[in-house]
Amino acid sequence: MDLNAARNSLIQEARELLAAMEAALLEIEQSGSASADEINAIFRAAHTIKGSAGLFALDSIVSFTHVTESVLDHVRQGKLAMNDDLVSLMLDCGDYIGLLVNAVENSTESVEPDMVLRIGLTERLNQLLGTPTPVTSTAVSPAPTSTAAANTTQQVEVDGDGGGVVSSDTWHISLRFDESVLRNGMDPLSFIRYLATLGRIVHLHTITEHLPDTEALDPEACYLGFEIDLESDAERTAIEGTFEFVREDADIHILPPQAKIAEYIKLIENLREPPQQLGQILQRGGALTEYELEKVLNRQREGSAAKRPIGTLLVEEHIVPGVVVAAALNKQKRTDDKRVQEQKLIKVDVSRLDALINLVGEQGHRTRTA
């Protein structure tokens, strides 16, 4: 069997089915009503694409089209109405499946063409299926002598614009101390020790990205930041009061239990550090624990999920809401774009630049006087 010819047939068939699917959706949009034949045709298109992709282990197409197909099956059963919003969503889904098919044609199916779009569409589809509310996530409570610990449960309620809440039993505290804090007589560790008197620190991650090389290190400067999860019954005023004497020397963000998803998104947007990995951004933004990140990374190393993006796995396993993952991906993209732009610039020592300018000036003068 010629596998290349078979893949080409899959690509051609998928595009024909997507064209038919789009034509039926546009007809429904124009007429304002959907017949049973049109709905069945759209469902069969998605079902056939999923089945063909499954033969070639194209898991990215299979997993996304399965959710699309499930929504269409609800329409066939009369559980959902094919209204204007759903027609628009299905058109967007068809466009995204088209991107996945293009990736197969270009032999880049292992690379996600548009993660933000995929997460947004999956979130909307799952809402129609009634699966996002509630979902379950786990947070780690490490014992003093081990990173393995008992788990506590979080219930996550999500809506499409990030206005839902994360019902966590812990406070999340993000601390970035200014370099001058030690010179001003403040000890960052003393604030963390005091926090421990208000409850139990169940997770602490130290941020070290701002540490310079040993030769440039100033022993009187503070280069560290901290991400802390605190289990406490204390009032917000008490927790905020911990940092009363260091407000001017630190960047402090406190997310209470049951904080809104929008607050997590805001914290991610305000992260000082430019971490390159999606998991790092979510962990430092308080939306993902170290245990959860390791759990998903382990699954990603397994055969069935080896080529699945971590963002997709986090959403599908209901560990992090899709809108939060999308915010982290946007943060990551801006960081990458900035890094690429910086790499286009050539850094030249000022003295050498002055010498070069003088040399050019002298050469020009000699040319004019020759």
C-alpha positions as CSV (number, residue, x, y, z in Angstrom):
1,M,0.0,0.0,0.0
2,D,1.3,3.4,-1.0
3,L,1.0,5.4,2.3
4,N,1.8,8.7,0.6
5,A,-1.0,8.2,-1.9
6,A,-3.3,7.3,0.9
7,R,-2.4,10.4,2.8
8,N,-3.0,12.5,-0.3
9,S,-6.4,10.9,-0.7
10,L,-7.2,11.7,3.0
11,I,-6.2,15.4,2.4
12,Q,-8.3,15.7,-0.8
13,E,-11.3,14.0,0.8
14,A,-11.1,16.1,4.0
15,R,-11.0,19.3,1.9
16,E,-14.0,18.2,-0.1
17,L,-15.9,17.4,3.1
18,L,-15.0,20.7,4.7
19,A,-16.2,22.5,1.6
20,A,-19.5,20.7,1.7
21,M,-19.7,21.4,5.5
22,E,-19.1,25.1,4.9
23,A,-21.7,25.2,2.1
24,A,-24.4,23.6,4.2
25,L,-23.6,26.0,7.1
26,L,-23.8,29.0,4.9
27,E,-27.1,27.8,3.5
28,I,-28.4,27.5,7.0
29,E,-27.2,30.9,7.9
30,Q,-28.8,32.5,4.8
31,S,-32.2,30.7,5.2
32,G,-32.4,31.0,8.9
33,S,-33.4,27.4,9.4
34,A,-31.7,24.0,9.3
35,S,-33.2,20.9,7.8
36,A,-32.5,17.4,9.1
37,D,-30.6,16.6,5.9
38,E,-28.3,19.6,6.2
39,I,-27.5,18.8,9.9
40,N,-26.9,15.1,9.0
41,A,-24.6,16.1,6.2
42,I,-22.5,18.4,8.5
43,F,-22.3,15.6,11.1
44,R,-21.2,13.0,8.5
45,A,-18.5,15.3,7.2
46,A,-17.0,15.7,10.7
47,H,-17.4,12.0,11.5
48,T,-15.7,10.9,8.2
49,I,-12.8,13.3,8.7
50,K,-12.3,12.0,12.2
51,G,-12.4,8.3,11.1
52,S,-10.0,8.9,8.2
53,A,-7.6,10.8,10.5
54,G,-7.7,7.9,13.0
55,L,-6.5,5.5,10.4
56,F,-3.2,7.5,10.2
57,A,-3.0,8.2,14.0
58,L,-3.5,11.9,13.4
59,D,-4.5,12.4,17.0
60,S,-4.7,16.2,16.8
61,I,-7.4,16.0,14.1
62,V,-9.2,13.1,15.9
63,S,-9.4,14.7,19.3
64,F,-10.6,18.1,18.1
65,T,-13.0,16.7,15.5
66,H,-14.4,14.4,18.1
67,V,-15.6,17.3,20.2
68,T,-17.0,19.1,17.2
69,E,-18.8,15.9,16.2
70,S,-20.3,15.5,19.7
71,V,-21.8,19.0,19.5
72,L,-23.3,18.2,16.1
73,D,-24.7,14.9,17.5
74,H,-26.5,17.0,20.2
75,V,-28.0,19.1,17.4
76,R,-29.2,15.9,15.6
77,Q,-30.8,14.7,18.8
78,G,-32.6,18.0,19.4
79,K,-30.6,18.9,22.5
80,L,-29.1,22.0,20.8
81,A,-30.5,24.4,18.3
82,M,-28.5,25.3,15.2
83,N,-28.8,29.0,15.8
84,D,-26.6,31.8,14.3
85,D,-24.0,31.5,17.1
86,L,-23.6,27.8,16.6
87,V,-23.4,28.2,12.8
88,S,-20.6,30.7,13.4
89,L,-18.8,28.4,15.8
90,M,-19.0,25.5,13.3
91,L,-17.6,27.6,10.5
92,D,-14.7,28.5,12.8
93,C,-14.2,24.8,13.6
94,G,-14.2,24.0,9.9
95,D,-11.5,26.6,9.3
96,Y,-9.4,25.3,12.1
97,I,-9.7,21.7,10.9
98,G,-8.6,23.0,7.5
99,L,-5.4,24.3,9.2
100,L,-4.8,20.8,10.6
101,V,-5.3,19.3,7.2
102,N,-2.8,21.8,5.7
103,A,-0.3,20.7,8.4
104,V,-0.7,17.1,7.3
105,E,0.0,18.1,3.7
106,N,3.1,19.9,4.8
107,S,4.2,17.0,7.0
108,T,4.1,19.4,10.1
109,E,1.2,17.6,11.8
110,S,3.3,17.3,15.0
111,V,3.3,21.2,15.3
112,E,0.2,22.9,16.6
113,P,-0.8,25.5,13.9
114,D,-2.7,27.8,16.3
115,M,-2.9,26.8,19.9
116,V,-4.8,29.9,21.1
117,L,-7.5,29.3,18.4
118,R,-7.7,25.6,19.3
119,I,-8.2,26.2,23.0
120,G,-10.7,28.9,22.4
121,L,-12.8,26.7,20.1
122,T,-12.5,23.7,22.4
123,E,-13.7,25.8,25.4
124,R,-16.8,27.0,23.5
125,L,-17.6,23.4,22.3
126,N,-17.2,22.0,25.8
127,Q,-19.5,24.7,27.2
128,L,-22.2,23.5,24.7
129,L,-21.7,20.0,25.9
130,G,-21.9,21.0,29.5
131,T,-18.5,19.6,30.4
132,P,-16.6,22.7,31.7
133,T,-18.6,23.2,34.9
134,P,-17.4,21.9,37.3
135,V,-14.0,20.4,36.5
136,T,-11.5,19.0,38.8
137,S,-7.9,19.9,39.5
138,T,-5.4,18.9,42.2
139,A,-3.1,21.0,44.3
140,V,-0.2,19.5,46.2
141,S,0.3,19.7,50.0
142,P,4.0,18.6,50.4
143,A,5.1,17.1,53.7
144,P,8.3,18.5,55.2
145,T,10.4,15.6,54.1
146,S,8.8,14.7,50.8
147,T,7.5,16.3,47.6
148,A,4.8,13.7,47.4
149,A,1.8,14.6,49.5
150,A,-1.9,14.4,50.0
151,N,-4.0,16.1,47.4
152,T,-6.7,18.7,47.9
153,T,-9.5,19.2,45.3
154,Q,-10.3,22.4,43.5
155,Q,-13.5,23.0,41.6
156,V,-13.2,25.3,38.6
157,E,-16.1,27.1,37.1
158,V,-15.4,28.6,33.7
159,D,-17.1,31.0,31.4
160,G,-15.8,32.1,28.0
161,D,-14.5,35.6,28.9
162,G,-12.5,34.6,32.0
163,G,-15.2,35.8,34.5
164,G,-15.5,32.4,36.3
165,V,-13.8,31.5,39.5
166,V,-11.2,29.0,40.7
167,S,-12.5,27.6,43.9
168,S,-9.2,26.8,45.5
169,D,-8.6,26.3,49.3
170,T,-5.3,28.2,49.1
171,W,-4.2,31.8,48.7
172,H,-1.6,32.5,46.0
173,I,1.0,35.1,46.7
174,S,3.4,36.4,44.1
175,L,6.4,38.3,45.4
176,R,9.1,40.1,43.5
177,F,11.4,42.0,45.8
178,D,13.4,45.1,44.5
179,E,17.2,44.8,44.6
180,S,17.3,47.6,47.2
181,V,15.2,45.7,49.8
182,L,18.3,44.4,51.7
183,R,19.9,47.8,51.8
184,N,16.7,49.2,53.2
185,G,17.0,46.8,56.2
186,M,14.4,44.3,55.1
187,D,14.9,40.5,55.1
188,P,12.6,38.8,52.5
189,L,12.7,35.5,54.4
190,S,11.3,37.1,57.5
191,F,8.1,37.9,55.6
192,I,7.8,34.3,54.4
193,R,8.4,33.0,58.0
194,Y,5.6,35.3,59.2
195,L,3.3,34.0,56.6
196,A,3.8,30.6,58.0
197,T,2.4,31.7,61.3
198,L,-0.9,32.6,59.6
199,G,-1.4,29.1,58.1
200,R,0.5,26.5,56.2
201,I,2.7,27.1,53.2
202,V,1.8,24.2,50.9
203,H,4.0,25.3,48.0
204,L,6.9,27.7,47.5
205,H,8.8,28.3,44.3
206,T,11.9,30.5,44.2
207,I,12.4,32.7,41.1
208,T,16.1,33.0,40.3
209,E,16.0,34.4,36.7
210,H,17.4,37.8,37.8
211,L,20.5,36.3,39.5
212,P,23.6,37.7,37.6
213,D,26.9,35.9,37.0
214,T,29.0,35.5,40.1
215,E,31.4,38.2,39.0
216,A,28.5,40.7,38.8
217,L,26.7,39.7,41.9
218,D,26.2,42.3,44.6
219,P,26.0,40.7,48.0
220,E,23.8,43.6,49.2
221,A,21.2,43.2,46.4
222,C,18.2,41.0,46.4
223,Y,17.6,39.2,43.1
224,L,14.9,36.6,44.2
225,G,11.2,36.4,43.8
226,F,8.7,33.8,45.2
227,E,5.5,32.2,44.2
228,I,3.7,30.9,47.3
229,D,0.5,28.9,48.0
230,L,-0.8,29.4,51.5
231,E,-3.5,27.4,53.3
232,S,-5.0,29.8,55.8
233,D,-8.2,30.9,57.5
234,A,-6.8,34.4,58.0
235,E,-8.5,37.5,56.6
236,R,-7.1,39.2,53.6
237,T,-6.2,42.3,55.7
238,A,-4.0,40.0,57.9
239,I,-2.2,38.5,54.9
240,E,-1.7,41.9,53.2
241,G,-0.5,43.2,56.6
242,T,2.5,40.8,56.4
243,F,4.0,43.1,53.8
244,E,3.1,46.4,55.3
245,F,6.8,47.5,55.7
246,V,7.9,46.3,52.3
247,R,5.2,47.7,50.0
248,E,7.5,50.2,48.5
249,D,10.3,47.7,47.9
250,A,8.4,44.8,46.3
251,D,5.8,43.9,43.7
252,I,3.1,42.0,45.5
253,H,0.1,40.2,44.1
254,I,-2.3,38.3,46.4
255,L,-5.0,36.0,45.0
256,P,-7.6,34.8,47.5
257,P,-9.3,31.4,47.6
258,Q,-12.0,31.4,44.9
259,A,-10.3,34.1,42.9
260,K,-11.7,35.0,39.5
261,I,-10.0,33.6,36.5
262,A,-9.6,37.1,35.3
263,E,-7.3,37.7,38.3
264,Y,-5.1,34.8,37.3
265,I,-4.9,36.2,33.8
266,K,-3.9,39.6,35.1
267,L,-1.2,38.1,37.2
268,I,0.2,36.2,34.2
269,E,0.2,39.4,32.2
270,N,2.1,41.2,34.9
271,L,4.9,38.6,35.4
272,R,8.2,40.4,35.3
273,E,10.2,37.4,34.1
274,P,10.1,36.2,30.5
275,P,9.9,32.4,31.0
276,Q,9.9,30.5,27.7
277,Q,7.9,27.5,28.7
278,L,4.1,27.5,29.0
279,G,4.2,25.4,32.1
280,Q,6.5,27.9,33.9
281,I,4.2,30.8,33.0
282,L,1.1,29.0,34.4
283,Q,3.0,27.8,37.5
284,R,4.2,31.3,38.3
285,G,0.8,32.7,37.6
286,G,-0.7,30.5,40.3
287,A,-2.8,28.5,37.9
288,L,-0.7,25.3,38.0
289,T,1.1,23.5,40.7
290,E,4.5,21.8,40.4
291,Y,2.9,18.4,40.9
292,E,0.3,19.1,38.2
293,L,2.9,20.3,35.7
294,E,5.1,17.2,36.3
295,K,2.0,14.9,36.0
296,V,1.2,16.4,32.5
297,L,4.8,16.3,31.4
298,N,5.0,12.6,32.3
299,R,1.9,12.0,30.2
300,Q,3.3,14.0,27.4
301,R,6.4,11.7,27.4
302,E,4.1,8.7,26.9
303,G,3.4,7.2,23.5
304,S,-0.2,8.3,23.0
305,A,0.4,11.9,24.1
306,A,4.0,12.3,23.0
307,K,3.2,14.9,20.3
308,R,0.3,16.6,22.1
309,P,1.0,20.2,23.1
310,I,1.1,20.7,26.9
311,G,-1.6,23.4,26.6
312,T,-4.0,21.0,25.0
313,L,-3.4,18.4,27.6
314,L,-4.0,20.9,30.5
315,V,-7.3,21.9,29.0
316,E,-8.5,18.4,28.1
317,E,-7.7,17.1,31.6
318,H,-9.4,20.1,33.1
319,I,-6.3,21.1,35.1
320,V,-6.2,24.7,33.8
321,P,-9.1,26.6,32.2
322,G,-8.7,27.3,28.5
323,V,-8.9,31.1,28.8
324,V,-6.0,31.0,31.3
325,V,-3.9,28.8,29.1
326,A,-4.6,31.2,26.2
327,A,-3.5,34.2,28.3
328,A,-0.2,32.3,29.1
329,L,0.3,31.5,25.4
330,N,-0.2,35.1,24.5
331,K,2.4,36.1,27.1
332,Q,4.8,33.4,25.7
333,K,4.3,34.7,22.2
334,R,5.0,38.3,23.1
335,T,8.1,37.2,25.0
336,D,9.3,35.2,22.0
337,D,8.6,38.0,19.5
338,K,10.5,40.4,21.7
339,R,13.5,38.0,21.9
340,V,13.5,37.6,18.1
341,Q,13.5,41.4,17.7
342,E,16.3,41.8,20.2
343,Q,18.4,39.2,18.3
344,K,18.1,41.4,15.2
345,L,20.0,44.2,17.0
346,I,23.8,44.2,17.1
347,K,25.3,45.3,20.4
348,V,28.5,47.4,19.9
349,D,30.7,48.8,22.6
350,V,30.3,52.6,22.7
351,S,34.0,53.3,22.4
352,R,34.3,51.1,19.4
353,L,31.3,52.8,17.8
354,D,32.9,56.2,18.4
355,A,36.1,55.0,16.8
356,L,34.2,53.7,13.8
357,I,32.4,57.0,13.4
358,N,35.7,58.9,13.6
359,L,37.3,56.5,11.0
360,V,34.4,57.0,8.6
361,G,34.6,60.7,9.1
362,E,38.3,60.8,8.4
363,Q,37.9,58.7,5.3
364,G,35.2,61.0,4.0
365,H,37.4,64.0,4.6
366,R,40.4,62.4,2.7
367,T,38.1,61.6,-0.2
368,R,36.9,65.2,-0.4
369,T,40.4,66.7,-0.2
370,A,41.9,64.3,-2.7
